């Protein structure tokens, strides 16, 4: 089962401590993080060269945690909080999308 943009945005805000488990992001939070998520997926495709075959509307479940962490790292400065490691999140996504099968 895949995850949606709403799932990823909500988890990213929870990782940063901005939302409780039973809360949902506001419209402003959702819009800001949604734009950041689109940019992050484009970066993975064009800059990181990972050949991403999904968009923000349907993200594979195995990428949910690492993509949520990447989004949290992207939006953390906007809220003035420390986010997870951006490079670690990209490394986890890279390991999933381009496994080393030597």
Backbone atoms as SQL, in Angstrom:
CREATE TABLE atoms (id INTEGER PRIMARY KEY, chain TEXT, resi INTEGER, resn TEXT, atom TEXT, x REAL, y REAL, z REAL);
INSERT INTO atoms VALUES
  (1, 'A', 1, 'UNK', 'N', 0.843, -1.176, 0.000),
  (2, 'A', 1, 'UNK', 'CA', 0.000, 0.000, 0.000),
  (3, 'A', 1, 'UNK', 'C', 0.891, 1.244, 0.000),
  (4, 'A', 2, 'UNK', 'N', 0.509, 2.216, -0.785),
  (5, 'A', 2, 'UNK', 'CA', 1.317, 3.426, -0.886),
  (6, 'A', 2, 'UNK', 'C', 0.818, 4.489, 0.090),
  (7, 'A', 3, 'UNK', 'N', 1.668, 5.473, 0.311),
  (8, 'A', 3, 'UNK', 'CA', 1.346, 6.599, 1.190),
  (9, 'A', 3, 'UNK', 'C', 1.091, 7.838, 0.335),
  (10, 'A', 4, 'UNK', 'N', 0.319, 8.756, 0.863),
  (11, 'A', 4, 'UNK', 'CA', -0.021, 9.966, 0.128),
  (12, 'A', 4, 'UNK', 'C', 0.765, 11.158, 0.661),
  (13, 'A', 5, 'UNK', 'N', 0.634, 12.254, -0.041),
  (14, 'A', 5, 'UNK', 'CA', 1.282, 13.491, 0.379),
  (15, 'A', 5, 'UNK', 'C', 0.830, 13.873, 1.785),
  (16, 'A', 6, 'UNK', 'N', -0.448, 13.711, 2.083),
  (17, 'A', 6, 'UNK', 'CA', -0.964, 14.068, 3.410),
  (18, 'A', 6, 'UNK', 'C', -0.281, 13.253, 4.505),
  (19, 'A', 7, 'UNK', 'N', -0.051, 11.958, 4.267),
  (20, 'A', 7, 'UNK', 'CA', 0.631, 11.103, 5.245),
  (21, 'A', 7, 'UNK', 'C', 2.054, 11.590, 5.500),
  (22, 'A', 8, 'UNK', 'N', 2.760, 11.913, 4.425),
  (23, 'A', 8, 'UNK', 'CA', 4.163, 12.332, 4.530),
  (24, 'A', 8, 'UNK', 'C', 4.269, 13.695, 5.209),
  (25, 'A', 9, 'UNK', 'N', 3.402, 14.616, 4.831),
  (26, 'A', 9, 'UNK', 'CA', 3.410, 15.958, 5.431),
  (27, 'A', 9, 'UNK', 'C', 3.116, 15.878, 6.932),
  (28, 'A', 10, 'UNK', 'N', 2.133, 15.094, 7.304),
  (29, 'A', 10, 'UNK', 'CA', 1.780, 14.968, 8.722),
  (30, 'A', 10, 'UNK', 'C', 2.939, 14.373, 9.514),
  (31, 'A', 11, 'UNK', 'N', 3.557, 13.302, 8.995),
  (32, 'A', 11, 'UNK', 'CA', 4.666, 12.685, 9.729),
  (33, 'A', 11, 'UNK', 'C', 5.851, 13.636, 9.839),
  (34, 'A', 12, 'UNK', 'N', 6.150, 14.388, 8.776),
  (35, 'A', 12, 'UNK', 'CA', 7.266, 15.339, 8.818),
  (36, 'A', 12, 'UNK', 'C', 7.052, 16.367, 9.934),
  (37, 'A', 13, 'UNK', 'N', 5.845, 16.860, 10.076),
  (38, 'A', 13, 'UNK', 'CA', 5.559, 17.824, 11.137),
  (39, 'A', 13, 'UNK', 'C', 5.625, 17.168, 12.519),
  (40, 'A', 14, 'UNK', 'N', 5.244, 15.908, 12.605),
  (41, 'A', 14, 'UNK', 'CA', 5.350, 15.196, 13.886),
  (42, 'A', 14, 'UNK', 'C', 6.804, 14.948, 14.265),
  (43, 'A', 15, 'UNK', 'N', 7.636, 14.635, 13.278),
  (44, 'A', 15, 'UNK', 'CA', 9.064, 14.429, 13.533),
  (45, 'A', 15, 'UNK', 'C', 9.680, 15.696, 14.132),
  (46, 'A', 16, 'UNK', 'N', 9.229, 16.839, 13.673),
  (47, 'A', 16, 'UNK', 'CA', 9.753, 18.119, 14.160),
  (48, 'A', 16, 'UNK', 'C', 9.119, 18.557, 15.472),
  (49, 'A', 17, 'UNK', 'N', 8.144, 17.798, 15.950),
  (50, 'A', 17, 'UNK', 'CA', 7.483, 18.145, 17.202),
  (51, 'A', 17, 'UNK', 'C', 6.466, 19.259, 17.069),
  (52, 'A', 18, 'UNK', 'N', 5.987, 19.494, 15.859),
  (53, 'A', 18, 'UNK', 'CA', 5.037, 20.574, 15.619),
  (54, 'A', 18, 'UNK', 'C', 3.587, 20.127, 15.692),
  (55, 'A', 19, 'UNK', 'N', 3.372, 18.809, 15.620),
  (56, 'A', 19, 'UNK', 'CA', 2.025, 18.249, 15.692),
  (57, 'A', 19, 'UNK', 'C', 2.004, 17.075, 16.654),
  (58, 'A', 20, 'UNK', 'N', 0.902, 16.942, 17.353),
  (59, 'A', 20, 'UNK', 'CA', 0.698, 15.752, 18.177),
  (60, 'A', 20, 'UNK', 'C', 0.168, 14.638, 17.274),
  (61, 'A', 21, 'UNK', 'N', 0.156, 13.451, 17.783),
  (62, 'A', 21, 'UNK', 'CA', -0.277, 12.288, 16.998),
  (63, 'A', 21, 'UNK', 'C', -1.710, 12.433, 16.515),
  (64, 'A', 22, 'UNK', 'N', -2.560, 13.056, 17.301),
  (65, 'A', 22, 'UNK', 'CA', -3.976, 13.163, 16.935),
  (66, 'A', 22, 'UNK', 'C', -4.317, 14.453, 16.180),
  (67, 'A', 23, 'UNK', 'N', -3.318, 15.249, 15.825),
  (68, 'A', 23, 'UNK', 'CA', -3.551, 16.498, 15.100),
  (69, 'A', 23, 'UNK', 'C', -3.254, 16.328, 13.618),
  (70, 'A', 24, 'UNK', 'N', -3.866, 17.169, 12.820),
  (71, 'A', 24, 'UNK', 'CA', -3.574, 17.205, 11.384),
  (72, 'A', 24, 'UNK', 'C', -2.965, 18.565, 11.050),
  (73, 'A', 25, 'UNK', 'N', -2.138, 18.630, 10.013),
  (74, 'A', 25, 'UNK', 'CA', -1.530, 19.909, 9.636),
  (75, 'A', 25, 'UNK', 'C', -2.580, 20.926, 9.195),
  (76, 'A', 26, 'UNK', 'N', -2.300, 22.196, 9.464),
  (77, 'A', 26, 'UNK', 'CA', -3.177, 23.263, 8.989),
  (78, 'A', 26, 'UNK', 'C', -3.028, 23.384, 7.471),
  (79, 'A', 27, 'UNK', 'N', -3.894, 24.158, 6.869),
  (80, 'A', 27, 'UNK', 'CA', -3.818, 24.360, 5.418),
  (81, 'A', 27, 'UNK', 'C', -2.487, 25.001, 5.026),
  (82, 'A', 28, 'UNK', 'N', -2.004, 25.952, 5.829),
  (83, 'A', 28, 'UNK', 'CA', -0.726, 26.606, 5.548),
  (84, 'A', 28, 'UNK', 'C', 0.436, 25.621, 5.654),
  (85, 'A', 29, 'UNK', 'N', 0.410, 24.798, 6.694),
  (86, 'A', 29, 'UNK', 'CA', 1.460, 23.776, 6.858),
  (87, 'A', 29, 'UNK', 'C', 1.454, 22.820, 5.672),
  (88, 'A', 30, 'UNK', 'N', 0.256, 22.409, 5.289),
  (89, 'A', 30, 'UNK', 'CA', 0.118, 21.458, 4.191),
  (90, 'A', 30, 'UNK', 'C', 0.607, 22.054, 2.874),
  (91, 'A', 31, 'UNK', 'N', 0.264, 23.293, 2.608),
  (92, 'A', 31, 'UNK', 'CA', 0.674, 23.942, 1.358),
  (93, 'A', 31, 'UNK', 'C', 2.196, 24.121, 1.307),
  (94, 'A', 32, 'UNK', 'N', 2.779, 24.614, 2.404),
  (95, 'A', 32, 'UNK', 'CA', 4.220, 24.839, 2.434),
  (96, 'A', 32, 'UNK', 'C', 4.984, 23.524, 2.275),
  (97, 'A', 33, 'UNK', 'N', 4.598, 22.530, 3.067),
  (98, 'A', 33, 'UNK', 'CA', 5.292, 21.244, 3.023),
  (99, 'A', 33, 'UNK', 'C', 5.021, 20.510, 1.709),
  (100, 'A', 34, 'UNK', 'N', 3.840, 20.669, 1.150),
  (101, 'A', 34, 'UNK', 'CA', 3.525, 20.038, -0.134),
  (102, 'A', 34, 'UNK', 'C', 4.435, 20.534, -1.244),
  (103, 'A', 35, 'UNK', 'N', 4.669, 21.850, -1.266),
  (104, 'A', 35, 'UNK', 'CA', 5.590, 22.420, -2.256),
  (105, 'A', 35, 'UNK', 'C', 7.010, 21.922, -2.034),
  (106, 'A', 36, 'UNK', 'N', 7.414, 21.837, -0.763),
  (107, 'A', 36, 'UNK', 'CA', 8.757, 21.341, -0.447),
  (108, 'A', 36, 'UNK', 'C', 8.899, 19.873, -0.845),
  (109, 'A', 37, 'UNK', 'N', 7.845, 19.092, -0.666),
  (110, 'A', 37, 'UNK', 'CA', 7.887, 17.677, -1.039),
  (111, 'A', 37, 'UNK', 'C', 8.038, 17.519, -2.551),
  (112, 'A', 38, 'UNK', 'N', 7.300, 18.293, -3.311),
  (113, 'A', 38, 'UNK', 'CA', 7.431, 18.247, -4.768),
  (114, 'A', 38, 'UNK', 'C', 8.861, 18.566, -5.186),
  (115, 'A', 39, 'UNK', 'N', 9.441, 19.587, -4.574),
  (116, 'A', 39, 'UNK', 'CA', 10.823, 19.955, -4.872),
  (117, 'A', 39, 'UNK', 'C', 11.805, 18.876, -4.482),
  (118, 'A', 40, 'UNK', 'N', 11.574, 18.223, -3.359),
  (119, 'A', 40, 'UNK', 'CA', 12.470, 17.156, -2.903),
  (120, 'A', 40, 'UNK', 'C', 12.428, 15.964, -3.861),
  (121, 'A', 41, 'UNK', 'N', 11.244, 15.624, -4.330),
  (122, 'A', 41, 'UNK', 'CA', 11.125, 14.500, -5.276),
  (123, 'A', 41, 'UNK', 'C', 11.790, 14.860, -6.599),
  (124, 'A', 42, 'UNK', 'N', 11.633, 16.104, -7.048),
  (125, 'A', 42, 'UNK', 'CA', 12.317, 16.537, -8.270),
  (126, 'A', 42, 'UNK', 'C', 13.829, 16.497, -8.086),
  (127, 'A', 43, 'UNK', 'N', 14.312, 16.896, -6.911),
  (128, 'A', 43, 'UNK', 'CA', 15.746, 16.831, -6.645),
  (129, 'A', 43, 'UNK', 'C', 16.248, 15.393, -6.694),
  (130, 'A', 44, 'UNK', 'N', 15.506, 14.481, -6.110),
  (131, 'A', 44, 'UNK', 'CA', 15.909, 13.072, -6.135),
  (132, 'A', 44, 'UNK', 'C', 16.002, 12.563, -7.571),
  (133, 'A', 45, 'UNK', 'N', 15.110, 13.032, -8.411),
  (134, 'A', 45, 'UNK', 'CA', 15.076, 12.584, -9.801),
  (135, 'A', 45, 'UNK', 'C', 16.176, 13.226, -10.628),
  (136, 'A', 46, 'UNK', 'N', 16.263, 14.546, -10.613),
  (137, 'A', 46, 'UNK', 'CA', 17.130, 15.254, -11.544),
  (138, 'A', 46, 'UNK', 'C', 18.532, 15.547, -11.017),
  (139, 'A', 47, 'UNK', 'N', 18.662, 15.842, -9.743),
  (140, 'A', 47, 'UNK', 'CA', 19.978, 16.176, -9.206),
  (141, 'A', 47, 'UNK', 'C', 20.682, 14.946, -8.657),
  (142, 'A', 48, 'UNK', 'N', 19.953, 14.149, -7.886),
  (143, 'A', 48, 'UNK', 'CA', 20.548, 12.938, -7.317),
  (144, 'A', 48, 'UNK', 'C', 20.593, 11.800, -8.332),
  (145, 'A', 49, 'UNK', 'N', 19.822, 11.908, -9.413),
  (146, 'A', 49, 'UNK', 'CA', 19.840, 10.913, -10.478),
  (147, 'A', 49, 'UNK', 'C', 19.304, 9.553, -10.082),
  (148, 'A', 50, 'UNK', 'N', 18.261, 9.536, -9.255),
  (149, 'A', 50, 'UNK', 'CA', 17.753, 8.264, -8.757),
  (150, 'A', 50, 'UNK', 'C', 16.642, 7.656, -9.607),
  (151, 'A', 51, 'UNK', 'N', 16.196, 8.339, -10.617),
  (152, 'A', 51, 'UNK', 'CA', 15.176, 7.763, -11.479),
  (153, 'A', 51, 'UNK', 'C', 13.903, 7.437, -10.717),
  (154, 'A', 52, 'UNK', 'N', 13.413, 8.392, -9.955),
  (155, 'A', 52, 'UNK', 'CA', 12.210, 8.201, -9.157),
  (156, 'A', 52, 'UNK', 'C', 11.022, 7.952, -10.076),
  (157, 'A', 53, 'UNK', 'N', 10.262, 6.900, -9.789),
  (158, 'A', 53, 'UNK', 'CA', 9.125, 6.546, -10.639),
  (159, 'A', 53, 'UNK', 'C', 7.791, 6.761, -9.928),
  (160, 'A', 54, 'UNK', 'N', 7.759, 7.673, -8.966),
  (161, 'A', 54, 'UNK', 'CA', 6.532, 7.972, -8.242),
  (162, 'A', 54, 'UNK', 'C', 6.426, 9.479, -8.065),
  (163, 'A', 55, 'UNK', 'N', 5.257, 9.939, -7.668),
  (164, 'A', 55, 'UNK', 'CA', 5.089, 11.348, -7.334),
  (165, 'A', 55, 'UNK', 'C', 4.523, 11.447, -5.927),
  (166, 'A', 56, 'UNK', 'N', 4.250, 12.658, -5.498),
  (167, 'A', 56, 'UNK', 'CA', 3.822, 12.860, -4.120),
  (168, 'A', 56, 'UNK', 'C', 2.433, 12.313, -3.811),
  (169, 'A', 57, 'UNK', 'N', 1.673, 11.953, -4.835),
  (170, 'A', 57, 'UNK', 'CA', 0.332, 11.418, -4.591),
  (171, 'A', 57, 'UNK', 'C', 0.343, 9.941, -4.243),
  (172, 'A', 58, 'UNK', 'N', 1.420, 9.249, -4.566),
  (173, 'A', 58, 'UNK', 'CA', 1.483, 7.814, -4.303),
  (174, 'A', 58, 'UNK', 'C', 2.936, 7.391, -4.098),
  (175, 'A', 59, 'UNK', 'N', 3.372, 7.422, -2.857),
  (176, 'A', 59, 'UNK', 'CA', 4.753, 7.094, -2.507),
  (177, 'A', 59, 'UNK', 'C', 4.804, 5.660, -1.978),
  (178, 'A', 60, 'UNK', 'N', 5.749, 4.844, -2.473),
  (179, 'A', 60, 'UNK', 'CA', 5.858, 3.475, -1.972),
  (180, 'A', 60, 'UNK', 'C', 6.068, 3.456, -0.451),
  (181, 'A', 61, 'UNK', 'N', 5.425, 2.517, 0.203),
  (182, 'A', 61, 'UNK', 'CA', 5.478, 2.420, 1.661),
  (183, 'A', 61, 'UNK', 'C', 6.897, 2.309, 2.181),
  (184, 'A', 62, 'UNK', 'N', 7.771, 1.606, 1.466),
  (185, 'A', 62, 'UNK', 'CA', 9.140, 1.420, 1.939),
  (186, 'A', 62, 'UNK', 'C', 9.945, 2.723, 1.963),
  (187, 'A', 63, 'UNK', 'N', 9.460, 3.768, 1.293),
  (188, 'A', 63, 'UNK', 'CA', 10.138, 5.067, 1.300),
  (189, 'A', 63, 'UNK', 'C', 9.486, 6.072, 2.241),
  (190, 'A', 64, 'UNK', 'N', 8.413, 5.673, 2.882),
  (191, 'A', 64, 'UNK', 'CA', 7.633, 6.597, 3.709),
  (192, 'A', 64, 'UNK', 'C', 8.471, 7.261, 4.803),
  (193, 'A', 65, 'UNK', 'N', 9.174, 6.492, 5.594),
  (194, 'A', 65, 'UNK', 'CA', 9.931, 7.061, 6.716),
  (195, 'A', 65, 'UNK', 'C', 11.068, 7.954, 6.235),
  (196, 'A', 66, 'UNK', 'N', 11.856, 7.473, 5.277),
  (197, 'A', 66, 'UNK', 'CA', 13.000, 8.271, 4.832),
  (198, 'A', 66, 'UNK', 'C', 12.566, 9.523, 4.061),
  (199, 'A', 67, 'UNK', 'N', 11.496, 9.444, 3.289),
  (200, 'A', 67, 'UNK', 'CA', 11.018, 10.631, 2.572),
  (201, 'A', 67, 'UNK', 'C', 10.380, 11.628, 3.546),
  (202, 'A', 68, 'UNK', 'N', 9.708, 11.122, 4.560),
  (203, 'A', 68, 'UNK', 'CA', 9.160, 12.010, 5.597),
  (204, 'A', 68, 'UNK', 'C', 10.288, 12.726, 6.342),
  (205, 'A', 69, 'UNK', 'N', 11.368, 11.994, 6.635),
  (206, 'A', 69, 'UNK', 'CA', 12.513, 12.617, 7.301),
  (207, 'A', 69, 'UNK', 'C', 13.177, 13.659, 6.405),
  (208, 'A', 70, 'UNK', 'N', 13.277, 13.362, 5.104),
  (209, 'A', 70, 'UNK', 'CA', 13.842, 14.343, 4.173),
  (210, 'A', 70, 'UNK', 'C', 12.978, 15.598, 4.138),
  (211, 'A', 71, 'UNK', 'N', 11.672, 15.420, 4.101),
  (212, 'A', 71, 'UNK', 'CA', 10.774, 16.579, 4.108),
  (213, 'A', 71, 'UNK', 'C', 10.925, 17.360, 5.412),
  (214, 'A', 72, 'UNK', 'N', 11.027, 16.659, 6.526),
  (215, 'A', 72, 'UNK', 'CA', 11.216, 17.335, 7.817),
  (216, 'A', 72, 'UNK', 'C', 12.499, 18.166, 7.800),
  (217, 'A', 73, 'UNK', 'N', 13.559, 17.615, 7.220),
  (218, 'A', 73, 'UNK', 'CA', 14.821, 18.351, 7.121),
  (219, 'A', 73, 'UNK', 'C', 14.660, 19.599, 6.245),
  (220, 'A', 74, 'UNK', 'N', 13.858, 19.491, 5.210),
  (221, 'A', 74, 'UNK', 'CA', 13.639, 20.618, 4.298),
  (222, 'A', 74, 'UNK', 'C', 12.830, 21.747, 4.941),
  (223, 'A', 75, 'UNK', 'N', 11.828, 21.396, 5.744),
  (224, 'A', 75, 'UNK', 'CA', 10.931, 22.427, 6.285),
  (225, 'A', 75, 'UNK', 'C', 11.351, 22.922, 7.669),
  (226, 'A', 76, 'UNK', 'N', 12.271, 22.249, 8.317),
  (227, 'A', 76, 'UNK', 'CA', 12.687, 22.623, 9.680),
  (228, 'A', 76, 'UNK', 'C', 13.130, 24.081, 9.803),
  (229, 'A', 77, 'UNK', 'N', 13.962, 24.607, 8.899),
  (230, 'A', 77, 'UNK', 'CA', 14.385, 26.010, 9.039),
  (231, 'A', 77, 'UNK', 'C', 13.216, 26.999, 9.013),
  (232, 'A', 78, 'UNK', 'N', 12.175, 26.669, 8.283),
  (233, 'A', 78, 'UNK', 'CA', 10.995, 27.537, 8.210),
  (234, 'A', 78, 'UNK', 'C', 10.371, 27.727, 9.592),
  (235, 'A', 79, 'UNK', 'N', 10.433, 26.687, 10.410),
  (236, 'A', 79, 'UNK', 'CA', 9.846, 26.732, 11.750),
  (237, 'A', 79, 'UNK', 'C', 10.875, 27.034, 12.836),
  (238, 'A', 80, 'UNK', 'N', 12.129, 27.193, 12.442),
  (239, 'A', 80, 'UNK', 'CA', 13.173, 27.522, 13.398),
  (240, 'A', 80, 'UNK', 'C', 13.520, 26.385, 14.346),
  (241, 'A', 81, 'UNK', 'N', 13.403, 25.148, 13.858),
  (242, 'A', 81, 'UNK', 'CA', 13.733, 23.980, 14.677),
  (243, 'A', 81, 'UNK', 'C', 14.786, 23.134, 13.962),
  (244, 'A', 82, 'UNK', 'N', 15.420, 22.283, 14.723),
  (245, 'A', 82, 'UNK', 'CA', 16.422, 21.367, 14.164),
  (246, 'A', 82, 'UNK', 'C', 15.711, 20.152, 13.573),
  (247, 'A', 83, 'UNK', 'N', 16.024, 19.831, 12.341),
  (248, 'A', 83, 'UNK', 'CA', 15.422, 18.670, 11.695),
  (249, 'A', 83, 'UNK', 'C', 16.379, 17.500, 11.617),
  (250, 'A', 84, 'UNK', 'N', 15.902, 16.390, 11.093),
  (251, 'A', 84, 'UNK', 'CA', 16.773, 15.229, 10.916),
  (252, 'A', 84, 'UNK', 'C', 17.849, 15.504, 9.866),
  (253, 'A', 85, 'UNK', 'N', 18.808, 14.615, 9.773),
  (254, 'A', 85, 'UNK', 'CA', 19.893, 14.764, 8.811),
  (255, 'A', 85, 'UNK', 'C', 19.384, 14.593, 7.391),
  (256, 'A', 86, 'UNK', 'N', 19.590, 15.621, 6.591),
  (257, 'A', 86, 'UNK', 'CA', 19.167, 15.583, 5.189),
  (258, 'A', 86, 'UNK', 'C', 19.963, 14.539, 4.422),
  (259, 'A', 87, 'UNK', 'N', 21.270, 14.505, 4.638),
  (260, 'A', 87, 'UNK', 'CA', 22.118, 13.572, 3.899),
  (261, 'A', 87, 'UNK', 'C', 21.804, 12.121, 4.271),
  (262, 'A', 88, 'UNK', 'N', 21.490, 11.874, 5.532),
  (263, 'A', 88, 'UNK', 'CA', 21.127, 10.510, 5.940),
  (264, 'A', 88, 'UNK', 'C', 19.826, 10.087, 5.268),
  (265, 'A', 89, 'UNK', 'N', 18.870, 10.999, 5.181),
  (266, 'A', 89, 'UNK', 'CA', 17.593, 10.683, 4.531),
  (267, 'A', 89, 'UNK', 'C', 17.801, 10.356, 3.059),
  (268, 'A', 90, 'UNK', 'N', 18.616, 11.150, 2.379),
  (269, 'A', 90, 'UNK', 'CA', 18.893, 10.895, 0.963),
  (270, 'A', 90, 'UNK', 'C', 19.625, 9.565, 0.806),
  (271, 'A', 91, 'UNK', 'N', 20.543, 9.273, 1.695),
  (272, 'A', 91, 'UNK', 'CA', 21.267, 7.991, 1.633),
  (273, 'A', 91, 'UNK', 'C', 20.325, 6.807, 1.801),
  (274, 'A', 92, 'UNK', 'N', 19.360, 6.937, 2.710),
  (275, 'A', 92, 'UNK', 'CA', 18.388, 5.861, 2.906),
  (276, 'A', 92, 'UNK', 'C', 17.496, 5.681, 1.677),
  (277, 'A', 93, 'UNK', 'N', 17.112, 6.778, 1.062),
  (278, 'A', 93, 'UNK', 'CA', 16.294, 6.698, -0.158),
  (279, 'A', 93, 'UNK', 'C', 17.120, 6.081, -1.281),
  (280, 'A', 94, 'UNK', 'N', 18.371, 6.527, -1.407),
  (281, 'A', 94, 'UNK', 'CA', 19.266, 5.987, -2.439),
  (282, 'A', 94, 'UNK', 'C', 19.446, 4.474, -2.262),
  (283, 'A', 95, 'UNK', 'N', 19.626, 4.025, -1.034),
  (284, 'A', 95, 'UNK', 'CA', 19.812, 2.601, -0.764),
  (285, 'A', 95, 'UNK', 'C', 18.583, 1.797, -1.158),
  (286, 'A', 96, 'UNK', 'N', 17.415, 2.403, -1.025),
  (287, 'A', 96, 'UNK', 'CA', 16.194, 1.706, -1.383),
  (288, 'A', 96, 'UNK', 'C', 15.947, 1.690, -2.878),
  (289, 'A', 97, 'UNK', 'N', 16.203, 2.814, -3.547),
  (290, 'A', 97, 'UNK', 'CA', 15.912, 2.923, -4.979),
  (291, 'A', 97, 'UNK', 'C', 17.008, 2.357, -5.862),
  (292, 'A', 98, 'UNK', 'N', 18.231, 2.374, -5.393),
  (293, 'A', 98, 'UNK', 'CA', 19.355, 1.893, -6.185),
  (294, 'A', 98, 'UNK', 'C', 20.210, 0.962, -5.326),
  (295, 'A', 99, 'UNK', 'N', 19.694, -0.222, -5.006),
  (296, 'A', 99, 'UNK', 'CA', 20.440, -1.119, -4.125),
  (297, 'A', 99, 'UNK', 'C', 21.743, -1.576, -4.751),
  (298, 'A', 100, 'UNK', 'N', 22.734, -1.774, -3.907),
  (299, 'A', 100, 'UNK', 'CA', 24.034, -2.246, -4.338),
  (300, 'A', 100, 'UNK', 'C', 23.967, -3.768, -4.445),
  (301, 'A', 101, 'UNK', 'N', 23.837, -4.274, -5.651),
  (302, 'A', 101, 'UNK', 'CA', 23.675, -5.720, -5.840),
  (303, 'A', 101, 'UNK', 'C', 24.924, -6.351, -6.479),
  (304, 'A', 102, 'UNK', 'N', 26.068, -5.857, -6.065),
  (305, 'A', 102, 'UNK', 'CA', 27.311, -6.407, -6.618),
  (306, 'A', 102, 'UNK', 'C', 27.481, -7.839, -6.228);
